[in-house]
Amino acid sequence: MSPSQESIFPEYETETSQTSKLIQKFKETPFVPIGMGGFAAVVAYGLYKLKHRGDMKMSLHLIHMRVAAQGFAVGALTCGVLYSMFRDYVVKPKE
């Protein structure tokens, strides 16, 4: 964008970058990216183990992997909620 052109959407251009916004969100809710990463790791592991599942039926293998991935994501979100409740109600910030 050349300096002579005016911005079409000035309300979208702020002082903070997208990276700093993302880092701030991760600091506010640290267990969401952990849950997303764990979900992706379980799915990747399940795809890797798909070849070496032995005589287990594919549908049963996929059900086990889905339950493991969902369990990791829900567990991380639950820990995040508990962490935010602890931070908000037990460790009260100085006002």
C-alpha positions in Angstrom: 0.0 0.0 0.0 1.6 3.3 -1.1 1.7 6.2 1.4 -0.4 8.4 -0.9 -3.4 6.0 -0.8 -5.9 6.3 2.0 -7.0 3.2 3.9 -10.4 1.9 2.8 -11.1 0.3 6.1 -9.3 2.4 8.8 -11.2 0.7 11.7 -9.6 -2.6 10.9 -6.1 -1.1 11.0 -5.0 -0.9 14.6 -1.8 -0.4 16.3 -1.5 -4.0 17.4 -0.6 -6.7 14.9 -2.4 -10.0 14.4 0.4 -11.9 16.1 0.2 -9.8 19.3 -3.6 -10.3 19.3 -3.1 -14.0 19.0 -0.5 -14.1 21.8 -2.9 -12.0 24.0 -5.7 -14.5 23.4 -3.4 -17.4 24.3 -2.5 -15.7 27.5 -6.2 -15.2 28.4 -7.3 -18.7 27.6 -4.1 -20.9 27.6 -6.0 -24.3 27.5 -7.8 -23.7 24.2 -4.6 -23.9 22.0 -3.5 -26.8 24.2 -6.8 -28.6 23.5 -6.5 -27.9 19.8 -3.0 -29.1 19.6 -3.8 -32.3 21.5 -6.8 -32.9 19.3 -4.5 -32.6 16.2 -1.9 -34.8 17.8 -4.5 -37.6 18.5 -5.8 -37.4 15.0 -2.3 -37.5 13.5 -1.4 -40.5 15.8 -4.7 -42.2 14.7 -3.9 -41.7 11.1 -0.4 -43.0 11.6 -1.6 -46.1 13.5 -4.3 -46.8 10.9 -1.9 -48.9 8.9 -0.8 -51.0 11.9 -4.2 -51.6 13.5 -3.9 -55.4 13.0 -7.2 -57.2 12.7 -9.2 -54.4 14.3 -12.1 -53.2 12.1 -11.6 -49.8 10.7 -14.9 -48.5 12.1 -13.8 -49.5 15.6 -10.4 -47.9 15.2 -12.0 -44.6 14.0 -14.4 -44.6 16.9 -11.6 -45.1 19.4 -9.6 -42.3 17.8 -12.6 -39.9 17.7 -13.4 -40.5 21.4 -9.7 -40.0 22.4 -9.5 -36.7 20.4 -12.8 -35.4 21.8 -11.8 -36.4 25.3 -8.6 -34.5 25.0 -10.3 -31.4 23.7 -13.1 -31.5 26.2 -10.6 -32.1 29.0 -8.4 -29.1 28.0 -11.5 -26.9 27.8 -12.7 -28.0 31.2 -9.2 -27.2 32.6 -9.4 -23.8 31.0 -12.8 -23.1 32.5 -11.6 -24.2 35.9 -8.4 -22.1 35.5 -10.4 -19.0 34.6 -12.8 -19.5 37.5 -9.8 -19.9 39.9 -8.2 -16.8 38.5 -11.4 -14.7 38.7 -12.9 -15.9 42.0 -10.1 -17.3 44.2 -7.1 -15.1 43.2 -8.9 -11.8 43.2 -7.1 -9.1 41.3 -6.3 -5.9 43.2 -8.8 -3.2 42.2 
